[in-house]
Amino acid sequence: MHGTFPPGEIPASFASATDCRQRQDSAEPLWFALLCRDLWGANAPKELQFKTGRSDRTCRAWAAGDSPPPVNILLMLQRDPDIGERVQQYVMRDCAAPWWREQERDRRVGRAALGAAT
């Protein structure tokens, strides 16, 4: 089955995904700029340039919210060993999907167990 679903007819399997899109709607042009500000503050354009290898002009536009980055940039940042977890946390904040809440619980329990073991 390909294509879009009629308005109001989202299959049950996609219902939890809808909850996660409430705050980081890709139609909201500033979501990536807010992520950058949260990660790096005023240094966002330079950090983006360092992390992605893109031009200064492009990174300034992304960090200012003038244009959204392509999805591969978000994936690149999520896979970064230094900031990947923070990017993932920002993107998924306030997500009420059961699978995400379970994953977060498991992460907290795992970290608590590691802390108790030391």
Stockholm file with secondary structure:
# STOCKHOLM 1.0

chainA/1-118         MHGTFPPGEIPASFASATDCRQRQDSAEPLWFALLCRDLWGANAPKELQFKTGRSDRTCRAWAAGDSPPPVNILLMLQRDPDIGERVQQYVMRDCAAPWWREQERDRRVGRAALGAAT
#=GR chainA/1-118 SS CCSCCCTTCCCGGGHHHHHHTSSSCTTSTTHHHHHHHHHHGGGHHHHHHHHHCCCHHHHHHHHHTSSCCCHHHHHHHHTCTTTHHHHHHHHHTTCCCHHHHHHHHHHHHHHHHHHHHC
#=GC SS_cons         CCSCCCTTCCCGGGHHHHHHTSSSCTTSTTHHHHHHHHHHGGGHHHHHHHHHCCCHHHHHHHHHTSSCCCHHHHHHHHTCTTTHHHHHHHHHTTCCCHHHHHHHHHHHHHHHHHHHHC
//
